[in-house]
Amino acid sequence: MLKKFNYLWVLVVATPLVACAGNPDSGQAQACRDGLSVAYDELDAAEAQGFGGGVDYTKAASLLAAAKIQAEFEKYPNCIDKVARARAYIVSSKGG
């Protein structure tokens, strides 16, 4: 009887925790994916306009690579932060 109770207890406690952990359908996950897509488009446009060799461009590219890794590990707040910082560097790389 005690074993059954322990298994039930683990199920009751662990199920909500698993459901909350890194839900790929969450708003943060979507914001991360959308941000990465937009930022990579902006990075490509900056490169096409001849701004691809600067320090700010390189920082932006590095941040986007790191954000992509954060997304893979479902660290969406970190991804969103890195995307925002990368986009600021992209604007800066174009002299804006």
HUSULCOR-V528503 format. One record per residue. OMEGA is omega in radians with two decimals (NA if undefined). Layout:
omega = [OMEGA & OMEGA]
//
This chain:
omega = [-3.11 & 3.11 & 3.11 & 3.13 & 3.13 & 3.12 & 3.11 & 3.13 & 3.13 & 3.12 & -3.11 & -3.09 & -3.01 & -3.07 & 3.11 & 3.13 & 3.12 & -3.12 & -3.10 & -3.01 & 3.00 & 3.14 & -3.08 & 3.11 & -3.12 & 3.10 & 3.13 & 3.11 & 3.13 & 3.12 & 3.10 & -3.13 & -3.13 & 3.14 & 3.10 & -3.12 & -3.13 & -3.10 & 3.10 & 3.07 & 3.12 & 3.12 & 3.10 & 3.13 & 3.11 & 3.12 & 3.13 & 3.13 & 3.07 & -3.14 & -3.02 & -3.04 & -3.03 & -3.14 & -3.13 & 3.09 & -3.13 & 3.08 & 3.14 & 3.14 & 3.12 & 3.11 & 3.13 & 3.07 & 3.11 & 3.12 & 3.11 & 3.09 & 3.10 & 3.12 & 3.12 & 3.13 & 3.10 & 3.05 & -2.98 & 3.09 & 3.10 & 3.11 & -3.11 & 3.12 & -3.12 & 3.10 & 3.14 & 3.12 & 3.13 & 3.14 & 3.09 & 3.10 & 3.11 & 3.09 & 3.14 & -3.13 & 3.14 & 3.11 & -3.07 & NA]
//
